[in-house]
């Protein structure tokens, strides 16, 4: 009789143990599923904060993509669609525009890298110069090719100047007074010389990257826009329309 009761008891105990083991294994997935909405919301909030924190760099990226896919494409099309020369000489061969696009990508890459390296107001200044460049290219289709080349050159130069200044500050920060002591006499004098030199370079460098370079770029764009006579200038006027206006004036 005891054997009869003992066997169901063992079976019941085994079933309960299996159930408990199953619950222990299934609870972590259930906990994850209950927390999934919260994890999703936290991820969306993180993306939103990251977007807002780098808002000006998104302007730089948008301007760079406009130049890459719109203005570069127009420039490549204009070069490839050049007519045949007078006297039967053939037109220039069509170009794929790889160098044109690589130039844009280099300027955009180093611009974004400089913006991520610095804090405010450098990302804002980068957004201003890139956005102003897109506006100038939009307003002056007749000068697209030369203006596009100069604009990308100055944007790339500005980004490289920012990165070079950052490397210079890092090198000056790593300078050892002991290495300078043999030149200036003592460690104390070396520390004073390093501090004065660093302050001088920081002042000149910050003045250049905050004011001189951005204002020089913006001044060039304004000069190109306003160089056209007011009687002839109109937004989005191409070369053919300008020539038509000139003939009508005469």
C-alpha positions in Angstrom: 0.0 0.0 0.0 2.8 2.4 0.9 4.4 1.5 -2.4 1.2 2.5 -4.2 1.1 5.9 -2.4 4.8 6.5 -2.9 4.8 6.2 -6.6 2.1 8.9 -7.3 3.9 11.1 -4.7 7.1 10.8 -6.7 5.3 11.5 -9.9 3.6 14.6 -8.4 6.8 15.9 -7.0 8.5 15.4 -10.3 5.8 17.4 -12.1 6.0 20.2 -9.6 9.7 20.3 -9.9 9.5 20.4 -13.7 6.9 23.2 -13.5 9.1 25.3 -11.1 12.1 24.7 -13.4 10.0 25.8 -16.4 8.8 28.9 -14.6 12.4 29.9 -13.7 13.5 29.5 -17.3 10.5 31.3 -18.8 10.4 34.3 -16.4 13.4 36.2 -17.8 11.8 36.4 -21.3 8.5 37.4 -19.7 10.3 40.1 -17.7 12.0 41.3 -20.9 8.7 41.5 -22.7 7.1 43.5 -19.9 10.1 45.9 -20.0 10.2 46.1 -23.8 8.0 49.3 -24.1 10.2 51.1 -21.5 13.4 50.0 -23.3 11.9 51.2 -26.6 10.9 54.6 -25.2 14.4 55.0 -23.6 16.0 54.2 -27.0 13.8 56.8 -28.8 14.6 59.4 -26.2 18.3 58.7 -26.5 18.0 59.2 -30.3 16.1 62.4 -29.8 18.7 63.8 -27.3 21.5 62.8 -29.7 19.7 64.5 -32.6 19.2 67.7 -30.6 22.7 67.6 -29.1 24.2 67.6 -32.6 21.5 69.7 -34.3 23.9 72.0 -36.1 25.9 69.1 -37.5 22.7 67.7 -39.1 22.5 71.0 -40.9 26.1 70.5 -42.1 25.2 66.9 -43.2 22.1 68.1 -45.1 24.0 70.9 -46.9 26.8 68.5 -47.8 24.3 65.9 -49.2 22.6 68.7 -51.2 25.9 69.7 -52.7 26.8 66.1 -53.4 23.6 65.0 -55.1 22.3 68.2 -56.6 25.0 70.7 -57.4 27.7 68.2 -58.1 25.3 66.4 -60.4 24.5 69.6 -62.3 28.2 70.4 -62.6 29.1 67.0 -64.0 26.2 67.2 -66.4 27.3 70.6 -67.6 30.8 69.3 -68.2 29.7 66.1 -69.9 27.2 67.9 -72.1 29.7 70.5 -73.6 29.0 71.0 -77.3 31.5 70.2 -80.1 34.2 72.9 -80.8 34.1 75.1 -83.9 36.1 73.5 -86.7 34.9 70.0 -86.2 36.9 69.3 -83.0 35.0 66.8 -80.8 33.4 67.7 -77.5 35.3 66.8 -74.3 34.7 63.2 -73.2 31.9 62.6 -70.7 33.2 62.4 -67.1 32.0 60.2 -64.3 32.6 63.0 -61.8 34.4 60.8 -59.3 36.9 63.5 -58.4 34.1 66.1 -58.0 32.2 63.9 -55.6 35.3 62.8 -53.7 36.2 66.5 -53.1 32.7 67.0 -51.7 32.9 63.9 -49.5 36.3 65.0 -48.1 35.1 68.5 -47.2 32.0 67.0 -45.6 33.9 64.3 -43.7 36.5 66.7 -42.2 33.7 69.3 -41.5 31.7 66.7 -39.5 34.8 65.5 -37.8 35.8 69.0 -36.7 32.2 69.7 -35.5 32.3 66.5 -33.4 35.8 67.5 -32.0 34.8 71.0 -30.8 32.0 72.3 -28.7 29.9 75.3 -29.3 30.1 77.7 -31.2 32.1 75.7 -33.8 29.2 73.4 -34.9 27.0 76.5 -35.3 29.6 78.3 -37.4 30.0 75.2 -39.5 26.3 75.0 -40.1 26.2 78.7 -41.0 29.1 78.5 -43.6 27.7 75.3 -45.2 24.1 76.6 -45.4 25.3 79.9 -46.8 27.3 78.0 -49.4 24.2 76.1 -50.5 22.2 79.3 -50.7 24.9 81.0 -52.9 25.0 78.0 -55.2 21.3 78.1 -55.6 21.2 81.8 -56.4 24.1 81.7 -58.9 23.6 78.8 -61.4 25.5 80.8 -64.0 28.7 80.5 -61.8 28.1 77.0 -60.6 31.3 75.3 -61.7 33.9 77.9 -60.5 31.8 78.8 -57.4 31.4 75.1 -56.5 35.1 74.5 -56.6 36.0 77.5 -54.5 33.3 76.9 -52.0 34.3 73.3 -51.4 38.0 74.4 -51.2 37.3 77.0 -48.5 35.0 74.6 -46.5 37.7 71.9 -46.6 40.4 74.5 -45.6 38.2 75.7 -42.7 37.7 72.1 -41.4 41.5 71.3 -41.7 42.3 74.5 -39.9 40.0 73.5 -37.0 41.6 70.1 -36.8 45.1 71.4 -37.1 44.5 73.9 -34.3 43.2 71.1 -32.1 46.3 69.0 -32.7 48.5 72.0 -32.0 46.7 72.5 -28.6 47.2 68.8 -27.8 50.9 69.0 -28.7 51.4 72.1 -26.6 49.6 70.5 -23.7 51.9 67.5 -23.9 55.0 69.7 -23.9 57.3 69.0 -20.9 58.9 71.8 -19.0 62.0 69.7 -18.5 62.6 69.5 -22.3 62.4 73.3 -22.5 64.6 73.9 -19.4 67.8 73.5 -21.4 66.7 76.3 -23.7 65.3 78.8 -21.2 67.5 78.1 -18.2 65.2 76.5 -15.6 62.1 74.5 -15.2 60.2 77.4 -13.7 61.2 79.6 -16.7 60.2 76.8 -19.1 56.7 76.6 -17.4 56.2 80.3 -17.8 57.4 80.3 -21.4 55.0 77.4 -22.2 52.1 79.1 -20.5 52.7 82.4 -22.3 53.1 80.6 -25.7 50.0 78.6 -25.2 48.0 81.6 -24.2 49.2 83.5 -27.3 48.4 80.7 -29.7 45.0 80.0 -28.1 44.0 83.6 -28.4 45.2 84.0 -32.0 43.7 80.6 -33.0 40.3 81.2 -31.4 40.1 84.6 -33.0 40.9 83.0 -36.4 38.5 80.1 -36.3 35.7 82.0 -34.6 35.8 85.2 -36.7 38.3 85.5 -39.4 37.8 82.3 -41.4 34.0 82.1 -41.2 33.6 85.9 -42.0 36.1 85.6 -44.9 34.0 82.7 -46.4 30.7 84.6 -45.9 32.2 87.8 -47.3 33.3 85.9 -50.5 29.8 84.5 -51.0 28.1 87.9 -50.5 30.6 89.5 -52.9 29.8 86.8 -55.6 26.0 87.4 -55.1 26.2 91.2 -55.2 28.7 91.5 -58.0 25.9 91.3 -60.6 24.3 94.7 -61.5 20.9 95.1 -59.9 19.3 95.7 -63.2 20.5 92.3 -64.4 20.5 90.2 -61.3 17.7 87.9 -60.4 17.7 84.8 -58.3 18.2 81.6 -60.3 19.1 83.5 -63.5 21.3 81.3 -65.7 23.9 82.4 -68.4 21.3 82.4 -71.2 18.9 84.6 -69.3 21.7 87.0 -68.4 22.8 87.3 -72.1 19.2 87.9 -73.1 18.9 90.7 -70.6 22.2 92.2 -71.8 20.9 92.2 -75.5 17.7 93.8 -74.4 19.6 96.6 -72.7 21.5 97.4 -75.8 
